[in-house]
């Protein structure tokens, strides 16, 4: 029986990187999963939550929960930060509302980050992916620190045919994005970014892979400003590069 999942596509992917959304769907389908994408979904509420706008975040969270309660199956999220928001902070939003807190916790238990789902739930690391060149991996802060997901993306990248996976110096340092942090503290954010860009350069990689669109946007902005060809891409973009079987 084919496993069916619900895809929470995230704001940044939906708005800025629709091709990444397509890559996520195609990778999951190649992994043998049927993918549904509820049309009513919007934001997870993290920007409002991080800005201290708890009531606004609560309203968004209630909408998200209600949309996905109409569906069945696991929920896959191609963003560590959005998944961390739902799993770690939705319950916090409803501490004074037992009914909604229970609904939030039930929803959170269904949610998995993209690489986490492939490796830990589907037990898949080999997707017949291929890439010719050097790649390195940037572990985004929420994915690493709030979800504890680090080995899963690396296991998937290690199996990409033709790719040379090289270590990223000081990999666990933040890229400086941090959502509203980059707006509220631009000087600190830029300093973090400059260190991240220097470390990516030092790795010798052609591209840097991440699992969060925010990090990808920030890093690519830095390289674009420097007029450098190095690019940041989402994990799904690499995993969806493959040689289809010959007919």
N, C-alpha and C positions, 0 to 999 in steps of 0.2 A: 504494500500500500504506500503510495507517494505521500511524503510528509508535506503538509501545507503550513506556510508561515505568513505572518502579516508583516509588511515592511513599513517601518516608520522612517520616512525618507530624509527628514531634517530640513530646516529652513535654508541653510547655506547650499546644500546639494540641490534642492529643488529650485532655488533662485539663481545660483551662480554656476553650478556644475551638473546640469542635467545629464550629461554623458556619463558622469560617475554613477548616477542613479541607474542608468541603463547597464553599466558594467556590473554593478552590484546584483541586479536582477539576473543577468546572464550567468554570472558566476554561481549564484545559488541554484539556478536551473541546471547548470552543468553538474552541480553537486547532487542532483536528483530531487530538488525541492520545488514544490509548486508555490509560486509567490503571488500574494494578493497585496494590494496597496489601498487601504481605506481612503476614500476621497475626502472625507470630512476633516482629516488631520490638519493641524497647523503647526504651531511652535510648541516646544516642550516647556517653555516658560523660564528657561535658564537666564536669559538676559535680564528680565525683570527681577528675578530672584537675586542675581549677583549685584544688581543695582540697589537692593534693599527694598524693592517694591513688592512686598510680600502679598498684599491683597490682589494685585494684578497678576502675580505669578500663580496664586491660588486659583483665580478664575480660569487662566489658561490651562492649568493642570486638570481642573474639573472637566473642561471641554475634551482634553486629550483622553482622559480616562473613559469618559462617556462614549467617545467614538470607538475606542478599541474594545470596550465591553460588549459591543454588538458583534464582535468577531470571535473566532476561536483559534487556538494554536499559539505557538511561540511568536514573539515579536522581535524582529531583528532590526538593529539600529546601526547604520554605518558611521557612527560617531561616538567616541568614548565619552565626550563631554555631555552629550544629550542622554546617553544611557546612564551615566553617573547621576545626572540630575533626577531621573526617574527612579532609579534604584535606591539612591542614598538620601534624597531630599524631599521627595513627594510626601513621604510619611511625616516628615518634619513640618511641612506646611499645614498639616491637618491634626496636629497634636491635641487641639481643643475640640475636635469634631470626630468622635469615634466611628461614626458611620462612614464618613469620607476617608478616614485614616485606613479603615479596613479595605475599602475599595482601592485606595492608592497602593496598599501593600500587596493586594492580590494582583494588580496590574504589574507592579514592579517585579514580581516573581516570574512573570512571563517574558521579561525583557532580557535580551542578550546583545552585546556588541558583535559586529559582523565577524571579526576574526575569531573571537571567543566562540561564537556559534559553530563556525566551520570546524574548529579544532576540538573543542571540548564536548560539543553536543553531537555533531555529525561524525566526529573522529576522522576528519579528512584533512590531509596536508598536501596531497598530490592532486593537482587539477590540470595536469598537462600544460601548464603555463610555460611561456618562453620569453626571454628577453636577452638581447646581446649587449652586454656592457656591465659596468660596475654600478652597484646600487648600495645605498646605506639606509639605515632606518632611524627615524626620529620618534621616540616614544612620547606621545603627547601627555601633558600633566594629568588630566582627569583620567585618562585610560590607565596610566601607570599607577598613579597614587590613590585614586578613589576606587578603581575597579580591580587593581592588581593584575592587569593584563599586560604582559610583556613578552613572554615566550611564544605566545600563539602567532603573532604576526611574523616573528623570526622563523618559526617552523615552516610557515607557508612560503616565505621568501627563500628559504634554503632549498626548497624543492623546485624553484623556477629554473628551467633548463636554460643553459647558456649564460646565466647571470652570475656575476662574482659579487657575493655579499661581503662588503667590507665594514669594519667597525667604525662607528662615529665617535670621535673623541668627546668626552664629557656628554655623552648621549642624553643623560637624564636631566640636563639643564633645560629650563623653559625657553621657548622661542621668543617670548615676550608678548604674545597675543593676549591670552587671558580674557577675551571678550571685552567687557567694559574697562578692564585694567589698562588696555592699550590706549584708551581714550582719556581716562582719568590721570594716567601717569605716563605720558608719551616719552619723556626723557628716559625713564627707567626701562620702558618697553623697547625703545630703540637700542639701548645699551645691551639688553638681553639678546635682541635680534642680531646685532653685530657680532656678538660672541658665537651665536649659533651658526651664522653664515661662515665665519672663519673656520669653525670646526668642520662644517660640511666640506669646505674647500680642502681642508687638511686631509680629509678621508680619501680624496681622489675620486669620489664617486661622480658619475654622470648625472644621476638623479637621486633625490632623497625621498623615501616613501614614508608616509604618515597615515594615520587612521582618522584624522580630524580635519575637516575642511577649513576651520579657522587657522590652524597651524600652516596648512598648505597655502592659504591666501597670504598670510603674513610673510612666510619665507619667500614665496614667489615675488611678493612686492619688493622685498629687500634685494633679491637678485636682479629684478628688473631695473631698480634704481641704480644698481651698479653696472648695468648693461652687460651682465654675465649670462651665459647660456644655460647654466645649471638650473634644473627645475625640481619642484616638489610635486609629487603626484599622490593620489590616494591608492591605498593597497589594492583596491578592486581594479584599478586601471592596469596594474601589473598582472594580477591574476587572470584578467580577461584577455591578455595577449597569449594566443596559443595557435598552434598549427592544427587546423581541423583535420579529421581523418580523411584520407583519400578515398574517393568513391570506387 
